[in-house]
Amino acid sequence: MNLKVPHTPNMFRENIRIGLEVDVVLKKDQRTGKRTRGKVRAILTSSPFHSRGIKVMLDTRQVGRVQEIIG
Protein backbone atom coordinates (compact mmCIF):
# COMPACT_ATOMS: atom_id res chain seq x y z
CA MET A 1 0.00 0.00 0.00
CA ASN A 2 1.58 3.25 -1.14
CA LEU A 3 0.14 6.27 0.64
CA LYS A 4 0.93 9.65 -0.85
CA VAL A 5 1.50 12.40 1.70
CA PRO A 6 1.02 15.92 0.34
CA HIS A 7 4.23 17.95 0.48
CA THR A 8 3.91 20.98 2.72
CA PRO A 9 6.35 23.91 3.23
CA ASN A 10 7.57 22.53 6.58
CA MET A 11 9.13 19.57 4.72
CA PHE A 12 11.57 21.73 2.73
CA ARG A 13 14.73 23.15 4.32
CA GLU A 14 14.68 26.17 1.98
CA ASN A 15 11.50 27.44 3.73
CA ILE A 16 13.02 27.41 7.23
CA ARG A 17 15.07 30.39 8.44
CA ILE A 18 16.73 31.22 11.74
CA GLY A 19 14.44 33.51 13.76
CA LEU A 20 11.28 32.17 12.09
CA GLU A 21 8.38 31.35 14.44
CA VAL A 22 7.28 27.73 14.05
CA ASP A 23 5.28 24.96 15.69
CA VAL A 24 7.29 21.78 16.29
CA VAL A 25 6.61 18.34 17.71
CA LEU A 26 9.26 17.42 20.27
CA LYS A 27 10.58 13.84 20.41
CA LYS A 28 8.82 13.26 23.76
CA ASP A 29 5.50 14.43 22.23
CA GLN A 30 5.59 12.34 19.04
CA ARG A 31 2.94 9.92 20.29
CA THR A 32 0.44 12.65 21.17
CA GLY A 33 1.40 15.13 18.44
CA LYS A 34 1.46 17.99 20.97
CA ARG A 35 2.99 21.07 19.40
CA THR A 36 5.43 23.55 20.91
CA ARG A 37 5.79 27.07 19.48
CA GLY A 38 9.10 28.86 19.32
CA LYS A 39 11.68 30.67 17.22
CA VAL A 40 14.24 28.75 15.20
CA ARG A 41 17.73 28.96 16.73
CA ALA A 42 19.39 26.39 14.43
CA ILE A 43 18.43 24.11 11.53
CA LEU A 44 19.57 20.55 12.24
CA THR A 45 18.38 18.70 9.11
CA SER A 46 21.04 18.91 6.41
CA SER A 47 19.04 17.40 3.54
CA PRO A 48 16.82 19.70 1.43
CA PHE A 49 13.67 17.62 2.18
CA HIS A 50 12.35 15.50 5.04
CA SER A 51 8.93 13.79 4.95
CA ARG A 52 8.28 14.26 8.71
CA GLY A 53 9.42 17.88 8.82
CA ILE A 54 12.74 19.67 9.10
CA LYS A 55 14.43 19.19 12.49
CA VAL A 56 15.28 22.43 14.27
CA MET A 57 16.46 23.71 17.63
CA LEU A 58 14.31 26.44 19.17
CA ASP A 59 15.55 29.44 21.18
CA THR A 60 14.66 27.40 24.28
CA ARG A 61 17.16 24.74 23.07
CA GLN A 62 14.32 22.24 22.56
CA VAL A 63 14.64 20.09 19.44
CA GLY A 64 11.74 19.01 17.25
CA ARG A 65 10.41 18.67 13.72
CA VAL A 66 8.63 21.63 12.16
CA GLN A 67 4.92 20.98 11.69
CA GLU A 68 3.82 24.49 10.74
CA ILE A 69 5.50 27.76 9.85
CA ILE A 70 3.86 30.63 11.75
CA GLY A 71 5.81 33.66 10.53
N, C-alpha and C positions, 0 to 999 in steps of 0.2 A: 504494500500500500504506500503510495507516494503522495504525501500531503504537501501541497504548495503553500508556503507561508508568504504573505505579501511583504515586500521589502519596504521598510519604513526608514525615515531619516536617521533614527537612532542606531541603525545597523551599519552606517557608513562613517568611517573615521573623519572624512573630509568635512562633515557637518558638525563635529565637536570641536570646540575651542576652549582654551583656558579662560576662566572667568564666566563662562556660560552657566546659567541656572538650569538645572536638570533634575529629573526624578530618576532615582536608581533603585534597584533591588539589591540589597546587601546579601552576602552569602548566607548569613544566618536566617534571612527572611525568604529564601527561595521557595520553600514549601508553601508559605502563605501568600507570597506575592506582595507583601507589604512594601510600600514605596517610601523612600527617604529623599527629601528635597535638599539640594545644596548647590554650591558653586564648584565648578571643575577646577581642581588644583593641578592635576596631572592626568595625561592620557596614557593608560597602561597597555592597551591593545596596539600592537605594532602593525597588524595586517589592515588593509584598507576596508575590509568588510568582516562582520561577525554576525551570525544568524541570531544570537541571543542578546545582542547589544554590545556596544563598545564598553570595555572595562575602564573605569576612571577612578581617581582618588579625589574625594571632595576636600574642601577647605578644612573640614573637621577630621581629616585623615582617614575617613571611612572609605572602604573600597566596594564598588558595586558595578553592575552593568546598567547602562543608560536605557531607560524604558521610554522616556519622553523628554523632549527638549522644551523648556519653558520659555527661555529668552536669553 
